[in-house]
Amino acid sequence: MEVVGFKSLFGHSHGMGEALFDTVKGVGRDGQENSGEGFRRGGLMATYLIGPLLILNPPLCKWLLRQMGAEDTLAFEDAAFASFNKRVAEFREPGRGFQYS
């Protein structure tokens, strides 16, 4: 599943075990591109991504709701997915850096 987000990072973590996400654009845990982001250990999931993570990523939000056994219908779901799909398409544009503008 694709996840987009914003990062405010003033340091890097190293040797954290299994990455939560693979990084496609931007720096990961070790300050290197494509080095993974966040970490996962058992049921714990941690990330440096900030902002409205679940609002920006309706697929992730629905997945988490299903994991908790909750109903996975989102408010304004069509608009949320349209916005998410547009953002993902913009990040895929050739020549676009990892900074979103």
C-alpha positions, 0 to 999 in steps of 0.5 A: 500500500502506498502512504504519503506524508510529511516529515520534520526530522532533525535526526535519524534513527539507526538499527531499529529493526523492521521498517514500517514503510519502504521509502520511495522518495525522501530520506529514511531512517538512516538519512539515506534514500530508500532506507525504510521509514519508522519501525515495527515491533510486534503490534507497535508501529512508529513513524516520523511522518507528521500531520494528518496521517490517516486523513492523507492516507485513506487506504492506511486508515481503512486497513487500521480500522479493519485490524481493530475490527471496526467499520471501515467506511470513512466520512467523505470517502470519495473525496479522500480517495480522490485527493490521495490518488492525486497526491500519489500521481504528483509524487510519481511525476518524472523529475519531481523531487521528494519535496511537495510544493 
